[in-house]
Amino acid sequence: VRLVESGGGLVQPGGSLRLSCAASGFTFSSYAMSWFRQAPGKERELVAGIASASGRTDYADSVKGRFTISRDNAKNTVYLQMNSLKPDDTAVYYCRRSYTSNYWGQGTQVTVSS
């Protein structure tokens, strides 16, 4: 199993970023996928998740209405579109297979600052 995130960077408050997570080594379409984040000095927290078949999505209250998770099973990729970014969104963002597996990506840094 391999998960590789990309798309992080520095953005001003109110800006947007799209994170991507390219998956390999398993049948991507059979698994839910999720995004977590970890800010300095804080615990890692669930940001968003998407089911395998139904495409049902879940979001943390702090990102509802601003972030959108999606997946492209043909490309084995899950995305996180982040709009109206705030300084509190600054964190390392991780892709994870399902919600509870031990399979994580290496993380991508998102910094929201003016």
ABEGO torsion letter per residue (X at the ends): XBBBBBGBEBBBBGBBBBBBBBBBGBBAAABBBBBBBBBBGBBBBBABBBBAAAGBBBBBAAABGABBBBBBAAAGBBBBBBBGBBAAABBBBBBBBEAABABBBAEBBBBBBX
